[in-house]
Amino acid sequence: MNRFLLSISLCAASSLVGQDLSFIDVAKNTGLHFTHDHGGNGEKFYVETMGSGVCLVDYDNDGDLDIYFTQGAPLPGWDGSRQLTNKLYQNNHGKWIDVTAEAGVGDPSYSIGCACSDVDNDGDTDLYVTNFGTDILYINNGDGTFLNGSKSSGIANQFWSSSAAFFDGDNDGWLDLYVTNYVEYSIDKNPWCGEQRSGHRAYCDPDIFKGLPDQYFHNNGDGTFTDWTQRVGIGNDQGKGLGVVPGDYDNDGDMDLYVANDKVMNLLYVNNGNGEFQEEALFSGIGFNENGRAEAGMGVDFGDINGDGWLDLFVTNFSGESNTLYMNDKNGSFTDKTFSAGLGQPSLDLLGFGTKFVDLNLDGWLDIFIANGHVIDNIALFNKDYSHAQRKQIFINQTDGTFKENKSAKELNKKSVARGAAFGDIDNDGDIDIVISNNNGVANLLINKSKLGNNWINIELEGVTCNRDAIGAKLELKTKSGIQTAWLNPAASYLSSNDKRVVFGIGKDIKIKSLIIYWPDGRNETYDSLKINSFYTIRQGGDISIINQ
């Protein structure tokens, strides 16, 4: 049954429960004392404004999510005194402990983003860090420490990289790596940009820099990777990549890739089933907006927002542009529905970065979260309608193809210069929380305290004949209200990685009829008699266990 047919009866209920959303920033009181420093001193080095990212990762396999932040580094003239390194915080029953030193992941490079997955199929999560400089791959030793495996793995990306995503491009059971690269820029050649008449300097526009090709690293299954950028067909496109999300948009059983570029055409790489790709953004209608214009894409996510079993697409963009919602036409193309969905006008004065389709009120319909913040710190000198620090936004799915902005969560109205945002059930209570890394500022840990009375189920998958993380698996959950479809994919948002568990909100439904898992290798399994408001781990082959949190 198509869940979209239920929209008329559920629309009013969805709007009402959306008014009760509540988030509390607990970072300060729980020991999450991370402050990003872009390393600048007023010289407007272009690299200062784009970071930073954050990853939710259960690095110690204890059943709760830990947090990894990427940090800047001193630039010429920086007058700070503290040591700038990336930080790993261990979740200790809701309190946070800085374990960076003992874990060995305190990269002092100028870091931008991160991605987390089990690249060697050994049961623990590894960590990739994108840098303004040489990237780093940390291999999890399984004992709370990591090994710098950058050289031994054969991954060598020395461009200014931004977002990265692990996914199994050729379905051989091993996770490959896609890295978006941004622009050619050197600290030694930092052009003056701004308003000549007034003398006000500003960060430069990406138009003056040359874009770079992204990179694709194939996992050889022996601890090494091979650069397959040219082999898979992505090496000829020189975008200015900032966001990337894998997803099976055409429902053919393999993962495609969408790349959000800065002020040039976005890219859609369609997987031919053998791990090779054809770029088809223009023909699919998602290279530009509905007016045929390239936008400044940052954050990005795939998700099924209307319950038809097909992935739709959302991209955050620059101030003066709207964010963009593309609806999947189920024939290989998309249609820009931004303004008719109610998402256009509310985004025009803001600049979006981290984002996700996420069911924040657990009613069974994907909502949208957007972390905003301008890139020009003195933007008010050039446009009084814009501000550097900006509020965050939540749009509640009205179940009829439209969204309504919800401003009831007062914590989200506090302004910051937000960049990376990661989403997951951080306190293991069944709903989605959010961690945000703010550029040159203090991080936010937004715990969802909404009291909605809606039910849920949390699923963690373990692959056996597919990749261990089961990235790319498709899940269909059937309840009285219909069928929800989700894909396991922690890569989305901006410079960040999310909880790899899949949370389904099921509203007031009290029974789960069935769960069908379509594993990435083509096998499928059906489960019934699952309990609501429960955490499950399902191992490919039928081994299922319920977890008491």
N, C-alpha and C positions, 0 to 999 in steps of 0.2 A: 504494500500500500504506500502510495506517495504521501509523505508527511505534510507536504505543502497543502494538501486538501484540508488539513485540520486548522489552517491558519485563521479562518474566520472565527471559529469558536474559541481559539486560544489567544487571539490577539489582545483582547482586553486584559486577560489574566497576566500576560507577559508584561504589559505596560505597568500594571499595578505592582508586581513583585519587583520590577526594576527600581521602584522608588525607595526600596528598603536596603539598597546596597550600602555597605559600610566597610571601610578599610582603616587600619591603624598602622602608622609607621612606628615599628618597634626597634629599629636599627640601633638607636642610641642606648636604649635601656636593656638591650640583650647582648651588648658587646660587639656588634657589627660596626666597628669604627673604621670604615674605609673612606678615605678622601682622595679623589682623583686630582692629580696635578698635571696640567698639560706642559709644564716645563718652560713656559714663556716668560717674557719680561717686557712686553709691550711692543716688540718688533714685528708682531703679526706674522710669525712663521706659519705658513699655511697648514702644516701638520697639526698645529695646536687644537684646531677646532673640531676635528672629526671623531675623536674617541670619547668614551671608551666602552668596551664590551664587558659582558658578564655571563658566566656559565653556571647553571644548576647541575651538579654532578654528585652522585653518591660514590665518592672516590674510595671510601673504606668499606663499602658493601654492608653497612649496618642498618639499612632500611630507611634512612632519612637523607634529605638532600643537603649537601654542602654547597658552598658558594666560592667561585673563583672570579676575581676581578683583574682586569688588565689595567696597567698603569702607564703613565707617560714617563719621560726621562728629561733630565736637564738639557736645555737648549742654550746657545750662547747668550750670556748675560743673566742667566737664572740666578737669583739670589737666595734660594731656599737653603735650608740646612739639613732637612731629613733625607734619608736614603729612599729613593723612589724605586720600588720593585712591585711586580704583580703580587697579589695576595690570595692565599687559600684559607678560608675559614671553615672549620669543622663544626657541624651542628651537634651540640651536646645537650639534647633534650630542650631545645629552644634557646639555649645560650650559645654564643659563638666564640670559638677559640682560634686564634691565629696560629696555624700549623705550617705556615709557609716554609720556614727554615728546615724543620724536620722532614717535610715532604719533598723538599728540593725543587720547588717550582717558582722561586722568587726571581724570575727573569728581570734583569735591570735594563733590558733594551727598551726602545720606545715601542710599547705594545699597543695594538689597536683593538683586536677582537680575539675570540676563541671559539673552539668547537670541541665537543666531547663525544666520544664513542669508543667501543671496544674494537680496536683495529686489528688485534691479533687473536680474537675469539678465545681468550683465556678466562673470561668471566669477570674481568674488572675493566673500569672505564679509563681510557687514555685521553690525553689532552693535547690539542693543537693550538698554538698561539700565533696569530698573525701580527706582523711587526712593520714598522717603518724601518725596513732593514731586513735581515735574514730571519725567517720564521723558525719556530721551534716545535718539535714533536716530543712530548713527554710520554714515555711508556710507563704505565702503572705496574709496579713490582708486586702488587697484591699484599704488601705488608705496611701500607701507609706511606710509602715512598715512591718516587718516580725516578726514572732514568732518562737523561737527555738522549733521545735516539735520533736526533736530527741527521747526523752524518751517517750513522749505520743504516738508516732507513732509506737513504737515497733521495729524500725530499729536499730540494734546494730551490727555494723561492726567495729571491733577494729584492723583489720589487716592493713598493708600498702596497701591502695587501690589506684587505678590510675584512669582509665576512668570508666564512668558510663553511662547508657542509660535507659531512660524511654520508655516503649512500652507496649502494651496490649497483653501479651502473650496468654491469654485464651479468648480474644475477649468478655469480660464481661462488657466492657464499662468503665473500670477503669485501669489506667496506673500502670503497675508493674515496678519493678526496678531491673536491672542487674548491678552488681558491679564487676569490674575486680580487683583482688588482685594480688600483685606482688610477693615479696619474703619475707622470714623470715630474718629480720635484726634488730639489736639492736645497739644503739649508744654506749652502754657499751662494745660491742664486735665488735670493728672496726678493721678488719684484715689489716695488712700491705701488699700492693700489689705494684708491680712495677718491676724495673730492679735491681736486687741485686748487680750486678757488678758495676754499675755506682752510685747506691744509689738513683736513681730517683724514687720517689714515684708516683703512679697513682691511680685513682679510680679503684676498683676491677671489675672483670668480673662477670656477673651474674651466671656463671657456679659454683661459689663457694658457692652460696646461694641456699637454698631449696625453691622450688616454693610453692604457696599456692592455694587452691581451690577458685574459684570465689563464689559469693553469689547471690542468687535470692530472692527478697522480693515480695510477692504477696500482691496486694492492696485489702484490705477487703471492701472498699467502705464506711467505716465509720470513716475515719481518721487514721486508723491503718493498719499496714502491718504485715504479718506473714512470717517468714523465711521458704521458700519452697525449699531450695537448694537441699536437698536430694529428696524431693517429685517429683520435675520436672526432675530429672535425670542429674544434672550437678555437683553434689558434689564429684564424684569420680575422677575427672580430676584435677590434680595439675599442672597447667601451671604456667607461669610467665607473667600474663596478663598485657598488657599495652594499648591496643586499643580494642574497641568493636563497632560493628555496627549492628543494627537489619535490616532486609530486607526480603521480600518475594521472595527469589531467585528462588523458584520452581513454582511460580505463582499459588499457590493453595489456596490463600486467607487468609493465616495466616503468622505471622512474625517469621522468623528464626533468628539465631544469629551467627555472625562470630566474633571470638576473636583472636587478634594478640598477640602472646606470644614471649617472649624474649629468643631466642636460643633453644626453644623446639617446638614441633609440634603445629601449629595453630589449632584452633578448629572450627568446624561447627556444631551448634546445630540445628537440623531439627525439626520443630514443627509438632507434629502429629495431630494438629487440636483441641486438648483438653488442650493445655497449658503444655504438657509434651514434652520432647525433647530427641532426639537420636543423639549422637555425630557421625558424618560421614565425617569428614574432609579428612581422608586418602582415603576413597572410592570415594570421590567426586573430588579428585585431587587438593585440596587446603590446605592440611596440610603441604606440603613441596613445594619447587620450582621444576622446571622441571628436575633437577639433583637429586632429592630425598633428598635434604638437608634441615634441619630446618634453618630458618633465624631469625634474631633479629627483629621481627616485632614491629612496634611502631604505626604509624598512619594507618587508614583504612577507606575505603568508598565503598559503593555499588552505581552503577549508570549504566544506559543503554547508552553505548558509541557508539553503531552502529545502533541504531534505530530499533532494532528487537523486542522490548517490553520485554526484559529479562535483569535482573540485572547482570552486570559484577562487578568485584572486583579488588581493588587496595590496595596494602600494601607497606608502606615505611619501609626500612630496614637499616642495619648498613653499614658503609663505608667498601669497599671491596666486599660487596654484592650489587647486583642490587636491586632497588625497583621491585615489582612484579605485573604484570597485568595478571589476570585470566579472560579469556573470557568464558561466560556461553554457554555451549553446548546444552542447552534446553532439557536435558534428565537427569538432576540430577547431572551432572558432569561439570567440568571446564577444560580448557586447558591453560597452561602457554604460553602467547604470548608476553612476555616482550621484548625480543630482536627483534623479527620480527616486533613489533609495534614501534621500535625505542626508547624505554624507558630504555633499559639496560645499554648501554655504558655510557650515560651522567650522570648516578647516581652512578657509581662505586666509585668515589672519595669523595662522599658526604654522609652525614648521615641524613636520613629523619625522620621528626616527623609529625607535623600537615599537613594534606593533604585533598583534596576534588576533586571529579568530579564536575566541575562547568563551566557553559557557560560564560566565561569571555568576549568574543567578541559578544555575543548575535546573533550568526549565526544559532542557533538551534542545535548545537552539543556540547557535554560536553567535556571541556578541563580538564587539570589536573594542580593543584597548589600544590607545595611542599615547606614546610618550613624546612630548614636544619640547623644543628649545631651539632658539635661533643660532646660526653659526657666526654672526657678526656681533661682537660684544658691545659695540657702540652703535647698534642699528638705529636707536632713537634719534641720533644725529642726522640720519639720512631719511628715515621714514618714521614719523611720530606715531603711526598706527601700529607699529610692531615693537615687541620687547625682546630682550635677550632671554631672560628666564620666562618660562611659560607654564601654564597649567597643563595637566594631563586630561585625557578625555576617555569616556566610556560611552559607547553607543549600544543600546539594547535592541536586540533583534525583535521586531514586532510580528514576526512569523508570516508576514504578507509581502515580503520582498523589500520592506523598508526598515529603517533604523531610527531610533529616537535618542538624542543625547541625554544622558543621565548625569545630573550635577549634584545628586544628594550626598555622595561620598565626599565630605568636606576635605579630607586629607588630600584628595586629588587636585583641589583648587590651589594648594600651595605651590608656588612657582619654583621651577628649577630649570637648569639647562640640560635636559634629559638626552641621553643617547641610547645605550644598550638597555634592553629590558628582557628579562627572562621570566618564564611563567611555569608554575608547578605547585603541587600541594606541599608546601614547605613545612607546615606543622601537622601534616598527616591527619587532617580532620575531614577530608572529603571534598573540600572546595579548592579553588585556585587562588594562590597568592602570587605576588609580583615583586621582584627585586629589580631596582633601577640604578644604573651607574650614571651619575651626572658629571658632565664635563667640568673639570676644575672645581668640583664641589663634593659634598658629602652624599654618600649613597643612601637610597631609600629601601626599606624592607616593608612592603605593604602587605599586612596580614588581613585576609578576608574574614571579617567578623559579621557578615550578613546573616541575619536570623530569618531564613525564608521558609524553613520547613520542607524543603524539597529533597528528594532522594537522589542517590548517585551510586555508581560502582566504579572502582579503580582497577585497571587491568595492566599488569606488567607481563611482557612476553619474553620468552627465551627461545631463540632459534636453535635448531640442531643441524638440519641439512641446509638451512639458509644461514645468513649472518647471525651471530650470537645475539645481537641486540634486536633482531627481527625488524630492522628499519626497512620500511616499504610495505610492511604487512597492512592489509586492509581488514577492518573489523566492522561487522554489521550487528548491531544490537537491536533486538525486537522486543517491544513492550506493547501494552494496550494502546498507546498513543501512536504507534507506528514504528518505522525503522530509522535508526540513526546510523550513519556511516562515518567512520574515522580512519585515518591512516597514521601509522606510527612513524613519526618523523620529528626528532627534536630540533632540527635546523629550521629556523625561521627568524622573524624579528629583524634585528640589526646588530651585527657584531657579536651575536649571542647564541647560546644553546639552552634548550628548555628541558624540563622533566620528560624522561622517555616513557613514563607511564601514561596511559590513556585514561582520562576521566570522562565518563558519560554522566551528565545530569539527566534525570528521568522525571523531574517534576513531582507530581503527586502519585505517579504510578507506584504500585507496591509489589509488582511481580515482573520478573524478567522472563520472557518466553524463551528466548534463545540468544546465543552469541555465536556467530560464524566468523572464523578467522581464516582469511586467505593469506597464507604464508608467501613470502617473496619468491619461493622456488616453485610456486604453482599448486602446491598441495593446500587442502582446506580441511578444517575440522569444525564440528558443531558441538556446542556445550549448552546444556539446559540445567535447570534447578540451581541457578546461581542466586545468591542472596543479595538483596539490596544493601546499600550503605556498608559495603565490604571491600576489602583489598584482596585481589587475587594475583597469584603468579601462575602463568600457564606456560609449560614447557612443550615445545613442539613434539607431537607424538601422543598427547593425551594426559600427561602428568600435570595435574592441577592441584594447587594448594591455596587455602585461605590464610591470610596473614592478620594476626591481631596486632594493631598498632598501639 
